[in-house]
Amino acid sequence: LHEGLALRARGRLLLGSQEEEACSADLEAARRIFERLGDRHHEAVTLALQGTAESMMGHQDRARPILEQALVRLREAGDGQNEVLALVSLAIVCKELDQVALESATLHEALRLAREIAHQRAEAVVLINLGVAAQDQGRLEEAEALYAQALFIHRRAGNSEGAGLVLGNLGDLRRELGRLAEAEDAMRQ
């Protein structure tokens, strides 16, 4: 078990790095260990990371079935927090595959679940992604309201990193709306 956890942790650290092959190898080795041990929960969490890694590497067609399999297992395990994160990853895959309606439905499912399990950080992550989706579709006022909700949650939780991400999105959005002074203010915060 400990070897699988260590491999998964290293694979997670390598997500988004230039070491894509090492990331994939570590996550697959960890998944096989958990599968061999019959630990479906750890296997599901690792599958979700594998799907996210495939998506980040631009392999959306491979990412989608992996994430769908992870979601089934996470639901079986009752792991709502990781289910929310896997739903967000799946929504990103849908966006990359130009499946806007499915992206929106998946994000709304994630938001419902994050609120149901009262996980505020997960809720804020979903709100940011809903804001990005709204902004991409030209629904700028809706995007601003979603970003404002996420910012409120991050600030209340003392999560300065999350707040910083939202402020960057707000700055870009307000610049797009031609509200340059407000955009500059958001970027300075």
C-alpha positions in Angstrom: 0.0 0.0 0.0 2.7 2.5 1.0 4.6 1.9 -2.3 1.4 2.7 -4.2 0.7 5.8 -2.2 4.3 7.0 -2.8 4.1 6.4 -6.5 0.8 8.2 -6.7 2.2 11.2 -4.7 5.2 11.4 -7.1 2.9 11.1 -10.1 0.7 13.9 -8.7 3.8 16.1 -8.2 4.8 15.5 -11.9 1.3 16.5 -13.2 1.7 19.3 -15.7 5.5 19.1 -15.7 7.8 18.2 -18.6 8.1 14.7 -17.2 4.9 13.4 -18.7 6.2 9.8 -19.2 7.4 9.6 -15.6 4.1 10.9 -14.4 2.1 8.4 -16.4 4.4 5.5 -15.4 4.1 6.3 -11.7 0.4 6.7 -11.8 -0.1 3.4 -13.7 2.3 1.6 -11.4 0.3 2.9 -8.4 -3.0 2.0 -9.9 -1.8 -1.6 -10.6 -0.6 -1.9 -6.9 -4.0 -0.8 -5.7 -5.8 -3.1 -8.1 -3.6 -6.0 -7.0 -4.5 -5.2 -3.3 -8.2 -4.9 -4.1 -8.2 -1.3 -2.8 -10.8 0.1 -5.1 -10.9 3.5 -3.4 -7.2 4.2 -3.9 -7.4 2.8 -7.4 -10.3 5.2 -8.1 -8.4 8.2 -6.8 -5.4 7.1 -8.9 -7.6 6.7 -12.0 -8.9 10.2 -11.6 -5.3 11.5 -11.5 -4.5 9.4 -14.6 -7.4 10.9 -16.4 -6.4 14.4 -15.4 -2.8 13.7 -16.6 -4.0 12.4 -19.9 -6.1 15.5 -20.4 -3.2 17.8 -19.4 -1.1 16.0 -22.0 -3.7 16.7 -24.7 -5.1 13.2 -24.9 -8.8 14.0 -24.4 -10.0 10.8 -26.1 -8.0 8.7 -23.6 -8.8 10.9 -20.6 -12.6 10.7 -20.9 -13.1 6.9 -20.4 -10.5 6.9 -17.6 -12.3 9.7 -15.8 -15.7 8.1 -16.3 -14.4 4.8 -14.8 -12.9 6.8 -11.9 -16.2 8.5 -11.3 -18.1 5.1 -11.0 -15.5 3.9 -8.5 -15.5 7.1 -6.5 -19.3 7.0 -6.2 -19.1 3.4 -5.0 -16.5 4.5 -2.4 -18.6 7.5 -1.3 -15.7 9.9 -1.9 -17.6 13.1 -2.8 -14.5 15.4 -2.6 -12.5 13.4 -5.2 -15.7 12.9 -7.2 -16.1 16.7 -7.5 -12.5 17.1 -8.7 -12.9 14.2 -11.2 -16.1 15.9 -12.5 -14.2 19.1 -13.0 -11.5 17.2 -14.9 -14.2 15.6 -17.0 -15.8 18.9 -17.7 -12.4 20.3 -19.0 -12.1 17.2 -21.3 -15.6 18.0 -22.6 -14.6 21.6 -23.2 -11.5 20.5 -25.2 -13.7 18.1 -27.2 -16.1 21.0 -28.0 -19.0 19.4 -26.0 -20.2 22.6 -24.4 -23.6 21.3 -23.2 -21.9 18.3 -21.5 -19.2 20.5 -20.0 -22.0 22.7 -18.5 -24.0 19.7 -17.2 -20.9 18.1 -15.7 -19.9 21.3 -13.9 -23.4 21.8 -12.5 -23.4 18.2 -11.2 -20.0 19.0 -9.6 -21.4 22.2 -8.0 -24.5 20.3 -6.7 -22.3 17.6 -5.1 -19.8 20.1 -3.7 -22.6 21.9 -2.0 -24.2 18.6 -0.9 -21.0 17.5 0.9 -20.4 21.1 2.1 -16.9 21.2 0.7 -16.3 24.9 0.2 -12.9 24.7 -1.6 -14.3 22.2 -4.1 -17.3 24.5 -4.5 -15.0 27.5 -5.3 -13.1 25.4 -7.8 -16.3 24.5 -9.6 -17.5 28.1 -9.5 -14.3 29.2 -11.2 -14.7 26.7 -13.9 -18.3 27.7 -14.4 -17.1 31.3 -14.7 -14.5 30.3 -17.3 -17.2 28.4 -19.3 -19.6 31.4 -19.1 -16.8 33.8 -20.1 -15.9 31.5 -23.1 -19.5 31.6 -24.2 -19.7 35.4 -24.0 -21.9 35.4 -20.9 -19.7 38.0 -19.2 -22.0 39.2 -16.4 -22.7 35.7 -15.4 -19.0 34.9 -15.3 -18.3 37.9 -13.1 -21.0 36.8 -10.6 -19.5 33.3 -10.5 -16.0 34.6 -10.0 -17.3 36.9 -7.2 -18.9 33.9 -5.4 -15.7 31.9 -5.7 -13.6 34.8 -4.5 -15.9 35.2 -1.4 -15.5 31.5 -0.6 -11.7 31.6 -1.0 -11.3 34.7 1.1 -13.6 33.4 3.8 -11.5 30.2 3.9 -8.3 32.1 4.0 -7.1 30.5 0.7 -5.0 33.3 -0.7 -3.8 31.1 -3.6 -7.4 30.4 -4.7 -8.3 34.1 -4.3 -5.3 35.1 -6.4 -6.5 32.8 -9.2 -10.0 34.3 -9.1 -8.7 37.8 -9.1 -6.6 37.1 -12.2 -9.7 35.8 -13.9 -11.7 38.8 -12.7 -9.0 41.2 -14.0 -9.0 39.5 -17.4 -12.8 39.6 -17.6 -13.1 43.3 -16.5 -10.5 44.2 -19.1 -12.6 42.3 -21.7 -15.6 44.4 -20.5 -13.6 47.6 -21.0 -13.5 48.3 -17.2 -9.8 48.9 -17.1 -9.6 50.6 -13.7 -11.5 47.7 -12.1 -9.3 45.2 -14.0 -6.1 46.8 -12.7 -7.5 46.9 -9.2 -8.3 43.1 -9.3 -4.8 42.4 -10.6 -3.2 44.4 -7.8 -5.1 42.6 -5.0 
